[in-house]
Amino acid sequence: MTSSSLTGEALRQELSKDKSHHKNGRFVNPWPSFAIPPNLVFMKDLIVSHDHSAANKAIAEGRVPQVVPLDRALIDGPAALGQMQVTWLGHASLLVQVDGATILCDPVFSQRCSPSQWMGPKRYTQPACQVKDLPSVIDVLIISHNHYDHLDWNTLCEVAKKYPDIRVYSPLGNRPILESVGFANVFIGDWWDEFHITVPGIDGEFTLACTPAQHMTARGVFDRMASLWSSWVVRGPSGGKFFFSGDTAYSSVYGNESKAECPVFKQIGRVYGPFDLAAIAIGAYAPEYVFSSVHVNPEQAVRIHEDVGSRRSIGIHWGTFVLTNEAVDEPPLRLRREMEARGHLAEEFSVVSIGETARARRDPLTSPNI
């Protein structure tokens, strides 16, 4: 039987044998959909293309996401068995609640996503909360990769102090930094690894799966691609499933004449889909000849929504920091147009306010193209 005919656990086991993303002690994106210019050309293009005027104009005009108070009744009484919800805390930070368990993803509450709070990209919208405002119990922390807009030292230090027993899950190479923050229970996974856990007071088993994404890592000059990046799947004991894209691309513009698409999202859909709820990146993509190898645009985000088989998705990785050149309100506009163009209901993949909670859909898929 070929891998193209496999699904579910059999396909996961087959895919987990592929270590083509390991190379010379570092990690790579092993697909034609990833292609970037040589380093010097890339840096030149990045500098020449650096123009945040459209983003800054939108901010000055107030075209930014609304920040709303957390719904304490929802988040302090986490979704019961058979229920699922996600609260957008800003950028890629999420509070996910599945079958009574509470999961924190990529929390970044600092004012800048940078090695220093004196320079680097600064927030133009505030986070929905600070660590002190989070629920009294958080069962799991997920970190998708080590970039500063996803792994924030200051925030994680506060999380480690408030939740000393929290279980932390992240891709290969991130154990040293997570343990240095102060976390005692760190679990590191390769792509397609699964972790099966129980949560006190909840019957049944949860599955956390470290799944692939197309991206890269570095926190300094010398650690480029030294740690892995990933998306994540959460499956609760009721069978409900949540997908977190982390930071990802879909198809590079540069050096990709065949217009190859990253194959992993269809694979994730075949192994774990369909999903009741997903959080998928939609921003930080312009100019696309520079960033398309590592970040999706909204149209590609819709393809991920389709590939994984999501019943309801929310757009993340936008509306918080000026990282690239697009107007800050452009991602949701393009997302809405693409959903309509591909025959989907707008509410199946949309954006929410910072601090807003989205509930899962447990009804059958309604879009004809999923």
N, C-alpha and C positions, 0 to 999 in steps of 0.2 A: 504494500500500500504506500503510495507517495504522500508527501506532506500536504500536497494540494487537496487531497481527499480527506485529510484528518481534521477533526474538530475537538474541542474540549480538552480534557486532560491528556489524551494521546498526542494531540498537536503541541500542547505545552511542553511535554516531555521531549518531543522531537526538537522543538525550537531551543530548548534549554541546552542542548548539546552543542549548538553553534556558538563558538567563541571568537568569531571573526572580528568582533569589536575590541578584542584584546590585541595589542601590538607593541612589542618592545617595552613592556612594563607600563604602558599608558593605554589610552582608550581612543577609539576612532568610531566614526559613523561609516559602516561598511556597505553603503548603498550608493548607487549612481545619483540618487536624489540629493546627495550632499556634495557640493563642489564649491570651494572658495578660491579666490585669487591667491597667488603667493603672498607671503606676509607683507613685503614692502609695498606691493600693489594694493593690497587690502587696506593698509594703513593710509596710503595716499588717498584712496577713494573715500575712506572714512573721514579724513580731514577735509577734503575738497567738498564733500557732500554735507558737511556739518552746518545745517541751517534750521534753527528751531523757530523761525519767525512765524510759521503757521501755527505751531503749537502755542507759542507765547500769545499770539493774537486771540486764539480761542480762550485761553485762560483769562486774559484781560477783559474779554467780553462775557465772562461767566459761563461759558459753554463747557461745564465740567460736571462730573457725576454729583448727584445730591448725596449728602451724608445724613443718614437718619438714625435715631436712637435704636439701640438693640431692643428687640422684643424679648424682654426678660422672661415672660411667661413661656415663650417657645424654647429659648436656649437653656434656661435653668431647669426645665422639665424635659430632658432630651427625648427625642422621638422613641415611642414605645415599639415593642416587637411588631414588625411589619410596616414600620414607618421610617421615613428618611427625609432629611432636610440639610441644606447647606446655607451658611450665612457668609456673605462676602464681607471681609474685613478691610478690603482695599488691596490693589495690585493682585498678587497671587495668594494672598493670605486668606485662609478659609477655616471656618468652624463647621465640621461635618458631623452629623449625628445620625447614626444608623442603629436601629433595633435596640436603642437604649444606651449605646456606647457613644462617647464623644471623642472626636479626633481633630487635632489641630494640624493644619498644613501650612508650611512655609511662612511662619509668622514674621512679619517685618513691621515694627511699630516705630522705628527711629525716624528722625526727620530727613536723613539722607541715606541713600543706599550706596555706601562708599566706605573705603578703609578708614576715612576720617569724617567726623561730623562737622568739620570746618570747610569741606569742599566736596564736590560731587553732586549728582542729581538730587535735588531737594523736592520734597512733597509740595504739590499744589492743592491736594485734598488731604484732609486729616484721616487717620485710621478710625475705624468704627469704635475702637476701644483701646485700652492699654492692657497689659498683662493682668493688672490688679482687678480689671473688670470682667475677666473671663470666668466661666463657670467654676465652681469650687472643685469639681472633679473633671480632669481630662485624662482619658485612658491611654491615648496614643498620640505621639507627635511624629509627623511625616515630614522629611526634608527631601525635596526632589533633586537638588544639586547645590553646589557651593557658591554660586554667584551672589553678590552682595544684596541684590534685590530679592533673594530667596533664602539666604542663610545670613541672618543679621546677628552678629555677636552680642550686642547689647540686649536685644530682645530675648535671645536664647538664655543669657545669664539670668534674666528675671524669671523665665519659664522654669529653669532648673531649680531656682530657689523656691518658687511657689509649689512646684510639683516634683519633689525629690525622687519619687518612685515611678515617674512616668516612663513608659517604654518608647524608645525612639527608633525609627526605622528610616534608613537612608541607603543609597547605592554605595558600591565599593569605593574605598578610598577616603570616606568621610569620618571614619571612627576617630582618628586622632583629634580633629577639631571639635567634634561633639563631646568627647570625653574631657577635653581640656576646658570646655564650658562648664562642666560639672555634672553631666548626665551619667548615671551609674548603670543604666540598662539600655545599652546601644546595640542594635541589631543591624547588620550590614548585608545587603543582598546584591547579587548579580541579576541581569535581566532574566526574567521568567522564574526567578526564585519565589517561593511562597512561604509565608509565615502563618501558622495556625495558632490562634490564641483564644483564651477565654477571658471574660471580663467578670469581676465579682458582681454577684447579684443578677446575672443574666444567663439563662439557660442556653446551651448550644455554643457552637464554635464560630469564630470570625476568621476570615482569610484575608490577609494582606498580600498583594502580589506586586513585586517590583517589575514593571513592564518597560519596554524600550521607548525611547523618544529620539528625535534628531536634534542634537544641540551640541554644546561643548562646555568646558569648565575651566576656571582659573580664578584665583584670588590674588595672584601676584604675577611677576614676570617669569618665574621659573617653574610654575606648577601647571602650565597649560596642559589640559587633558590628563592630568595625573589622577583625577578621581572621576567616577562615572556619573552620569545624569540619567534621569528616568522619569517615566510617568508612573502612576500607581492605581491599583484596583483595590477596592474594599468590598468584600461580600459578607453580609450579615447572616446570622443563623436562620432568618426567615427566607433567605434566598435573594433578598434585595441586593442590588449591585450599584456601586458608585465608581465613576472614573474621574481621575485628576490628571490632566494633561501635563502638569508641570510646565516647563518651558520647552517649546519644540518648534521645528520647521516641518514642512511637508514636501516642498519641491524647490530646489535652488534655481534661480534665474541664470547665474553665472555658470558656464561650463557644463550645462545640462541640455545639450541639443535635443536629446530624446524626450525631454520633458518628463523624466522619470519621477514617480511619486514614491514617497517613503512607504514601504510595504507594511510597516509594523501595526498600523491602526486597523487595517483589515484583519491582520492576525489576532490582535487583541479582541476584535469583535467576534472572531471565530472561536477563540478560546473561552472568553468570558461573557460576551454579549448575549442578548441585548442588555443595556444598562437602564436603570430607572432614573438615574440622575447623573449629570456630568458637569465638570467645570473645565472649560477649554479656553486656552489663550487666544486672544483676538488682536492684540496690539503690539507696538514696537517693531514695525516692519519697513519703514521708509527711510532711505530709498531702497527698493527691493533688490537692486543689483548688489548691494552691500549686505543686506540682512536676511535675504530669503533662504540662505543656507541654515540659519539658526532660529528664525522666527516665522510663524505663519502670518498671513494676512487674513482678513475676515472670510474671504471666499474659501480659502484653504481650511479655515476652521470649520466651515460648514461641511467640507468633505470629511474631516475627522469625525464630526457628529454623525455623519452617515456611516462611515466605515466601522465605527465601534457599535453602532446601533443604539443610539441614546434616545430615550423617550422624551427627556427634557434636559436641556443644557443651558448653563449660564456662561456669559463671556467674562473672562478675567484677564489679568496682565495688561490693563489699560487704566487710564483715568487717575493715575496716582503720581508717577514720576515722568518727566520729559526725558526719555531715553533715545528717541529717534525723531524724525522730521514731520510725521503726519500731524495734522490738527488733532487735538486731544479728543474731540468729539466725532472724528471720522470713523473709527472702528465700529461703533454701533450702527451708524448710518449705512455703511457698506454691508454689515451683517444683515440688517433688515432687508436690504435690496436683494442680497443673494438668497436668502431664505425664500423670498417671494419668487425669484427667478427659477429656483429649483423645485417649486411646487410644494413647499412646506408651510405649515401654519407658523406665523411669526412667534407665537408663544412657545413653540417647541425648542427654540434656541434664541434667547434674548439676553438683555442685560438687566441688572437690578441695581438699586441704589447701594452705596456703601453702608453696611449695617443691616441691609434687608435680608430676610430669610426666604429661600425658595424651597418649596415642598416637592417631593418626588411625584411623578405620575406612575401609577401602577396599572393603568389601563392599557389595552393593546396598542401597538404602534399604529399611528394614524397617517403618517406621511407615506406617499406611494414610493418614494425614492430611497427609503431606508432598507 
